[in-house]
Amino acid sequence: KNAGQIFLFDLEEDMGEQNNLAGQNSEIVEALQKRMAALDKEISSNARAPWTRG
């Protein structure tokens, strides 16, 4: 439904997540995307192969 969409909310002011601030805060969005990519790379490089029966 929302695949590919980027969301950013101020949860202190908008607990219901009604006001998407991503378009107004591109620097924050970019920084968070870079951090997520770095974490994903770190997790992927340290992941063990899945256990299979066999």
PyMOL Python script that loads the backbone (N, CA, C, O; Angstrom):
from pymol import cmd

cmd.read_pdbstr("""\
ATOM      1  N   LYS A   1       0.830  -1.199   0.000  1.00  0.00           N
ATOM      2  CA  LYS A   1       0.000   0.000   0.000  1.00  0.00           C
ATOM      3  C   LYS A   1       0.869   1.255   0.000  1.00  0.00           C
ATOM      4  O   LYS A   1       0.697   2.123  -0.856  1.00  0.00           O
ATOM      5  N   ASN A   2       1.802   1.362   0.952  1.00  0.00           N
ATOM      6  CA  ASN A   2       2.662   2.546   1.057  1.00  0.00           C
ATOM      7  C   ASN A   2       4.100   2.246   0.652  1.00  0.00           C
ATOM      8  O   ASN A   2       5.015   2.964   1.054  1.00  0.00           O
ATOM      9  N   ALA A   3       4.309   1.202  -0.131  1.00  0.00           N
ATOM     10  CA  ALA A   3       5.665   0.813  -0.517  1.00  0.00           C
ATOM     11  C   ALA A   3       6.364   1.954  -1.239  1.00  0.00           C
ATOM     12  O   ALA A   3       5.811   2.563  -2.155  1.00  0.00           O
ATOM     13  N   GLY A   4       7.580   2.228  -0.811  1.00  0.00           N
ATOM     14  CA  GLY A   4       8.361   3.275  -1.445  1.00  0.00           C
ATOM     15  C   GLY A   4       8.103   4.666  -0.916  1.00  0.00           C
ATOM     16  O   GLY A   4       8.862   5.589  -1.212  1.00  0.00           O
ATOM     17  N   GLN A   5       7.058   4.836  -0.146  1.00  0.00           N
ATOM     18  CA  GLN A   5       6.774   6.151   0.432  1.00  0.00           C
ATOM     19  C   GLN A   5       7.628   6.371   1.660  1.00  0.00           C
ATOM     20  O   GLN A   5       7.936   5.431   2.393  1.00  0.00           O
ATOM     21  N   ILE A   6       8.008   7.609   1.879  1.00  0.00           N
ATOM     22  CA  ILE A   6       8.817   7.960   3.041  1.00  0.00           C
ATOM     23  C   ILE A   6       7.952   8.757   4.003  1.00  0.00           C
ATOM     24  O   ILE A   6       7.242   9.681   3.608  1.00  0.00           O
ATOM     25  N   PHE A   7       8.026   8.383   5.268  1.00  0.00           N
ATOM     26  CA  PHE A   7       7.240   9.053   6.294  1.00  0.00           C
ATOM     27  C   PHE A   7       8.154   9.575   7.392  1.00  0.00           C
ATOM     28  O   PHE A   7       9.127   8.919   7.764  1.00  0.00           O
ATOM     29  N   LEU A   8       7.840  10.745   7.903  1.00  0.00           N
ATOM     30  CA  LEU A   8       8.548  11.332   9.032  1.00  0.00           C
ATOM     31  C   LEU A   8       7.517  12.075   9.864  1.00  0.00           C
ATOM     32  O   LEU A   8       6.826  12.961   9.360  1.00  0.00           O
ATOM     33  N   PHE A   9       7.416  11.718  11.128  1.00  0.00           N
ATOM     34  CA  PHE A   9       6.417  12.321  12.005  1.00  0.00           C
ATOM     35  C   PHE A   9       7.066  12.889  13.259  1.00  0.00           C
ATOM     36  O   PHE A   9       8.084  12.377  13.724  1.00  0.00           O
ATOM     37  N   ASP A  10       6.488  13.928  13.793  1.00  0.00           N
ATOM     38  CA  ASP A  10       6.865  14.488  15.094  1.00  0.00           C
ATOM     39  C   ASP A  10       5.915  13.865  16.108  1.00  0.00           C
ATOM     40  O   ASP A  10       4.799  14.346  16.304  1.00  0.00           O
ATOM     41  N   LEU A  11       6.363  12.799  16.746  1.00  0.00           N
ATOM     42  CA  LEU A  11       5.475  12.040  17.621  1.00  0.00           C
ATOM     43  C   LEU A  11       5.095  12.782  18.894  1.00  0.00           C
ATOM     44  O   LEU A  11       4.091  12.443  19.520  1.00  0.00           O
ATOM     45  N   GLU A  12       5.862  13.773  19.288  1.00  0.00           N
ATOM     46  CA  GLU A  12       5.474  14.573  20.453  1.00  0.00           C
ATOM     47  C   GLU A  12       4.263  15.441  20.134  1.00  0.00           C
ATOM     48  O   GLU A  12       3.407  15.658  20.992  1.00  0.00           O
ATOM     49  N   GLU A  13       4.191  15.933  18.910  1.00  0.00           N
ATOM     50  CA  GLU A  13       3.102  16.826  18.505  1.00  0.00           C
ATOM     51  C   GLU A  13       2.003  16.114  17.719  1.00  0.00           C
ATOM     52  O   GLU A  13       0.887  16.624  17.624  1.00  0.00           O
ATOM     53  N   ASP A  14       2.303  14.953  17.158  1.00  0.00           N
ATOM     54  CA  ASP A  14       1.385  14.274  16.241  1.00  0.00           C
ATOM     55  C   ASP A  14       1.401  12.771  16.509  1.00  0.00           C
ATOM     56  O   ASP A  14       1.858  11.988  15.676  1.00  0.00           O
ATOM     57  N   MET A  15       0.900  12.377  17.675  1.00  0.00           N
ATOM     58  CA  MET A  15       0.924  10.962  18.057  1.00  0.00           C
ATOM     59  C   MET A  15       0.111  10.088  17.107  1.00  0.00           C
ATOM     60  O   MET A  15       0.374   8.891  16.993  1.00  0.00           O
ATOM     61  N   GLY A  16      -0.863  10.665  16.432  1.00  0.00           N
ATOM     62  CA  GLY A  16      -1.691   9.909  15.501  1.00  0.00           C
ATOM     63  C   GLY A  16      -1.076   9.766  14.120  1.00  0.00           C
ATOM     64  O   GLY A  16      -1.678   9.168  13.229  1.00  0.00           O
ATOM     65  N   GLU A  17       0.121  10.313  13.940  1.00  0.00           N
ATOM     66  CA  GLU A  17       0.852  10.235  12.674  1.00  0.00           C
ATOM     67  C   GLU A  17      -0.016  10.666  11.496  1.00  0.00           C
ATOM     68  O   GLU A  17      -0.161   9.937  10.514  1.00  0.00           O
ATOM     69  N   GLN A  18      -0.586  11.854  11.611  1.00  0.00           N
ATOM     70  CA  GLN A  18      -1.453  12.402  10.567  1.00  0.00           C
ATOM     71  C   GLN A  18      -0.730  13.373   9.642  1.00  0.00           C
ATOM     72  O   GLN A  18      -1.167  13.579   8.510  1.00  0.00           O
ATOM     73  N   ASN A  19       0.374  13.979  10.104  1.00  0.00           N
ATOM     74  CA  ASN A  19       1.061  15.025   9.361  1.00  0.00           C
ATOM     75  C   ASN A  19       2.462  14.549   8.966  1.00  0.00           C
ATOM     76  O   ASN A  19       3.389  14.599   9.775  1.00  0.00           O
ATOM     77  N   ASN A  20       2.614  14.088   7.726  1.00  0.00           N
ATOM     78  CA  ASN A  20       3.899  13.595   7.234  1.00  0.00           C
ATOM     79  C   ASN A  20       4.816  14.782   6.966  1.00  0.00           C
ATOM     80  O   ASN A  20       4.512  15.626   6.123  1.00  0.00           O
ATOM     81  N   LEU A  21       5.927  14.847   7.675  1.00  0.00           N
ATOM     82  CA  LEU A  21       6.862  15.966   7.576  1.00  0.00           C
ATOM     83  C   LEU A  21       8.052  15.676   6.666  1.00  0.00           C
ATOM     84  O   LEU A  21       8.969  16.494   6.582  1.00  0.00           O
ATOM     85  N   ALA A  22       8.058  14.545   5.992  1.00  0.00           N
ATOM     86  CA  ALA A  22       9.210  14.153   5.176  1.00  0.00           C
ATOM     87  C   ALA A  22       9.517  15.182   4.095  1.00  0.00           C
ATOM     88  O   ALA A  22      10.686  15.489   3.859  1.00  0.00           O
ATOM     89  N   GLY A  23       8.512  15.711   3.444  1.00  0.00           N
ATOM     90  CA  GLY A  23       8.727  16.671   2.371  1.00  0.00           C
ATOM     91  C   GLY A  23       9.301  17.991   2.836  1.00  0.00           C
ATOM     92  O   GLY A  23       9.922  18.714   2.057  1.00  0.00           O
ATOM     93  N   GLN A  24       9.096  18.306   4.099  1.00  0.00           N
ATOM     94  CA  GLN A  24       9.564  19.574   4.662  1.00  0.00           C
ATOM     95  C   GLN A  24      10.911  19.437   5.364  1.00  0.00           C
ATOM     96  O   GLN A  24      11.492  20.436   5.788  1.00  0.00           O
ATOM     97  N   ASN A  25      11.410  18.213   5.488  1.00  0.00           N
ATOM     98  CA  ASN A  25      12.640  17.960   6.248  1.00  0.00           C
ATOM     99  C   ASN A  25      13.553  17.006   5.501  1.00  0.00           C
ATOM    100  O   ASN A  25      13.904  15.944   6.016  1.00  0.00           O
ATOM    101  N   SER A  26      13.939  17.377   4.290  1.00  0.00           N
ATOM    102  CA  SER A  26      14.727  16.479   3.446  1.00  0.00           C
ATOM    103  C   SER A  26      16.091  16.140   4.052  1.00  0.00           C
ATOM    104  O   SER A  26      16.600  15.040   3.838  1.00  0.00           O
ATOM    105  N   GLU A  27      16.686  17.065   4.801  1.00  0.00           N
ATOM    106  CA  GLU A  27      17.988  16.779   5.417  1.00  0.00           C
ATOM    107  C   GLU A  27      17.869  15.685   6.471  1.00  0.00           C
ATOM    108  O   GLU A  27      18.729  14.809   6.558  1.00  0.00           O
ATOM    109  N   ILE A  28      16.818  15.732   7.260  1.00  0.00           N
ATOM    110  CA  ILE A  28      16.600  14.697   8.279  1.00  0.00           C
ATOM    111  C   ILE A  28      16.333  13.361   7.601  1.00  0.00           C
ATOM    112  O   ILE A  28      16.884  12.335   8.002  1.00  0.00           O
ATOM    113  N   VAL A  29      15.491  13.372   6.577  1.00  0.00           N
ATOM    114  CA  VAL A  29      15.177  12.141   5.847  1.00  0.00           C
ATOM    115  C   VAL A  29      16.447  11.540   5.258  1.00  0.00           C
ATOM    116  O   VAL A  29      16.669  10.334   5.374  1.00  0.00           O
ATOM    117  N   GLU A  30      17.276  12.354   4.635  1.00  0.00           N
ATOM    118  CA  GLU A  30      18.512  11.865   4.026  1.00  0.00           C
ATOM    119  C   GLU A  30      19.453  11.276   5.077  1.00  0.00           C
ATOM    120  O   GLU A  30      20.053  10.225   4.852  1.00  0.00           O
ATOM    121  N   ALA A  31      19.583  11.941   6.211  1.00  0.00           N
ATOM    122  CA  ALA A  31      20.449  11.438   7.282  1.00  0.00           C
ATOM    123  C   ALA A  31      19.935  10.103   7.817  1.00  0.00           C
ATOM    124  O   ALA A  31      20.721   9.191   8.071  1.00  0.00           O
ATOM    125  N   LEU A  32      18.628   9.987   7.986  1.00  0.00           N
ATOM    126  CA  LEU A  32      18.052   8.736   8.477  1.00  0.00           C
ATOM    127  C   LEU A  32      18.213   7.615   7.454  1.00  0.00           C
ATOM    128  O   LEU A  32      18.474   6.471   7.827  1.00  0.00           O
ATOM    129  N   GLN A  33      18.060   7.932   6.172  1.00  0.00           N
ATOM    130  CA  GLN A  33      18.242   6.914   5.136  1.00  0.00           C
ATOM    131  C   GLN A  33      19.682   6.420   5.105  1.00  0.00           C
ATOM    132  O   GLN A  33      19.922   5.222   4.947  1.00  0.00           O
ATOM    133  N   LYS A  34      20.638   7.323   5.253  1.00  0.00           N
ATOM    134  CA  LYS A  34      22.049   6.923   5.285  1.00  0.00           C
ATOM    135  C   LYS A  34      22.326   6.034   6.490  1.00  0.00           C
ATOM    136  O   LYS A  34      23.039   5.036   6.381  1.00  0.00           O
ATOM    137  N   ARG A  35      21.762   6.398   7.637  1.00  0.00           N
ATOM    138  CA  ARG A  35      21.960   5.600   8.853  1.00  0.00           C
ATOM    139  C   ARG A  35      21.340   4.215   8.700  1.00  0.00           C
ATOM    140  O   ARG A  35      21.934   3.216   9.106  1.00  0.00           O
ATOM    141  N   MET A  36      20.147   4.157   8.116  1.00  0.00           N
ATOM    142  CA  MET A  36      19.493   2.865   7.900  1.00  0.00           C
ATOM    143  C   MET A  36      20.298   1.992   6.945  1.00  0.00           C
ATOM    144  O   MET A  36      20.415   0.786   7.163  1.00  0.00           O
ATOM    145  N   ALA A  37      20.857   2.585   5.889  1.00  0.00           N
ATOM    146  CA  ALA A  37      21.672   1.829   4.936  1.00  0.00           C
ATOM    147  C   ALA A  37      22.928   1.290   5.614  1.00  0.00           C
ATOM    148  O   ALA A  37      23.325   0.151   5.368  1.00  0.00           O
ATOM    149  N   ALA A  38      23.551   2.098   6.461  1.00  0.00           N
ATOM    150  CA  ALA A  38      24.747   1.659   7.183  1.00  0.00           C
ATOM    151  C   ALA A  38      24.417   0.516   8.138  1.00  0.00           C
ATOM    152  O   ALA A  38      25.167  -0.455   8.229  1.00  0.00           O
ATOM    153  N   LEU A  39      23.303   0.629   8.847  1.00  0.00           N
ATOM    154  CA  LEU A  39      22.896  -0.440   9.762  1.00  0.00           C
ATOM    155  C   LEU A  39      22.567  -1.716   8.999  1.00  0.00           C
ATOM    156  O   LEU A  39      22.926  -2.810   9.434  1.00  0.00           O
ATOM    157  N   ASP A  40      21.886  -1.582   7.868  1.00  0.00           N
ATOM    158  CA  ASP A  40      21.549  -2.746   7.054  1.00  0.00           C
ATOM    159  C   ASP A  40      22.815  -3.445   6.567  1.00  0.00           C
ATOM    160  O   ASP A  40      22.895  -4.674   6.584  1.00  0.00           O
ATOM    161  N   LYS A  41      23.799  -2.667   6.135  1.00  0.00           N
ATOM    162  CA  LYS A  41      25.069  -3.232   5.669  1.00  0.00           C
ATOM    163  C   LYS A  41      25.786  -3.954   6.809  1.00  0.00           C
ATOM    164  O   LYS A  41      26.326  -5.044   6.621  1.00  0.00           O
ATOM    165  N   GLU A  42      25.785  -3.338   7.992  1.00  0.00           N
ATOM    166  CA  GLU A  42      26.435  -3.942   9.157  1.00  0.00           C
ATOM    167  C   GLU A  42      25.752  -5.242   9.548  1.00  0.00           C
ATOM    168  O   GLU A  42      26.418  -6.241   9.819  1.00  0.00           O
ATOM    169  N   ILE A  43      24.443  -5.230   9.576  1.00  0.00           N
ATOM    170  CA  ILE A  43      23.695  -6.435   9.943  1.00  0.00           C
ATOM    171  C   ILE A  43      23.932  -7.535   8.919  1.00  0.00           C
ATOM    172  O   ILE A  43      24.159  -8.690   9.281  1.00  0.00           O
ATOM    173  N   SER A  44      23.878  -7.176   7.638  1.00  0.00           N
ATOM    174  CA  SER A  44      24.069  -8.165   6.572  1.00  0.00           C
ATOM    175  C   SER A  44      25.465  -8.773   6.607  1.00  0.00           C
ATOM    176  O   SER A  44      25.621  -9.974   6.386  1.00  0.00           O
ATOM    177  N   SER A  45      26.476  -7.963   6.881  1.00  0.00           N
ATOM    178  CA  SER A  45      27.846  -8.476   6.880  1.00  0.00           C
ATOM    179  C   SER A  45      28.133  -9.347   8.093  1.00  0.00           C
ATOM    180  O   SER A  45      29.036 -10.182   8.048  1.00  0.00           O
ATOM    181  N   ASN A  46      27.392  -9.172   9.164  1.00  0.00           N
ATOM    182  CA  ASN A  46      27.607  -9.961  10.380  1.00  0.00           C
ATOM    183  C   ASN A  46      26.617 -11.113  10.526  1.00  0.00           C
ATOM    184  O   ASN A  46      26.659 -11.850  11.511  1.00  0.00           O
ATOM    185  N   ALA A  47      25.739 -11.266   9.561  1.00  0.00           N
ATOM    186  CA  ALA A  47      24.710 -12.299   9.669  1.00  0.00           C
ATOM    187  C   ALA A  47      25.299 -13.681   9.418  1.00  0.00           C
ATOM    188  O   ALA A  47      26.181 -13.859   8.579  1.00  0.00           O
ATOM    189  N   ARG A  48      24.797 -14.636  10.155  1.00  0.00           N
ATOM    190  CA  ARG A  48      25.182 -16.027   9.929  1.00  0.00           C
ATOM    191  C   ARG A  48      24.249 -16.631   8.888  1.00  0.00           C
ATOM    192  O   ARG A  48      23.115 -16.186   8.707  1.00  0.00           O
ATOM    193  N   ALA A  49      24.747 -17.637   8.223  1.00  0.00           N
ATOM    194  CA  ALA A  49      23.904 -18.345   7.259  1.00  0.00           C
ATOM    195  C   ALA A  49      22.734 -18.978   8.002  1.00  0.00           C
ATOM    196  O   ALA A  49      22.893 -19.429   9.136  1.00  0.00           O
ATOM    197  N   PRO A  50      21.575 -19.016   7.384  1.00  0.00           N
ATOM    198  CA  PRO A  50      20.419 -19.616   8.064  1.00  0.00           C
ATOM    199  C   PRO A  50      20.633 -21.109   8.296  1.00  0.00           C
ATOM    200  O   PRO A  50      21.256 -21.802   7.492  1.00  0.00           O
ATOM    201  N   TRP A  51      20.100 -21.580   9.413  1.00  0.00           N
ATOM    202  CA  TRP A  51      20.208 -22.990   9.742  1.00  0.00           C
ATOM    203  C   TRP A  51      19.218 -23.762   8.890  1.00  0.00           C
ATOM    204  O   TRP A  51      18.055 -23.376   8.765  1.00  0.00           O
ATOM    205  N   THR A  52      19.680 -24.840   8.313  1.00  0.00           N
ATOM    206  CA  THR A  52      18.781 -25.714   7.559  1.00  0.00           C
ATOM    207  C   THR A  52      18.937 -27.126   8.061  1.00  0.00           C
ATOM    208  O   THR A  52      20.021 -27.541   8.472  1.00  0.00           O
ATOM    209  N   ARG A  53      17.868 -27.845   8.025  1.00  0.00           N
ATOM    210  CA  ARG A  53      17.889 -29.232   8.452  1.00  0.00           C
ATOM    211  C   ARG A  53      18.521 -30.083   7.384  1.00  0.00           C
ATOM    212  O   ARG A  53      18.274 -29.910   6.191  1.00  0.00           O
ATOM    213  N   GLY A  54      19.319 -30.982   7.826  1.00  0.00           N
ATOM    214  CA  GLY A  54      19.780 -31.728   6.797  1.00  0.00           C
ATOM    215  C   GLY A  54      20.613 -32.766   6.565  1.00  0.00           C
ATOM    216  O   GLY A  54      20.777 -33.181   5.418  1.00  0.00           O
TER     217      GLY A  54
END
""", "prot")
cmd.dss("prot")
cmd.show_as("cartoon", "prot")
cmd.util.cbc("prot")
cmd.orient("prot")
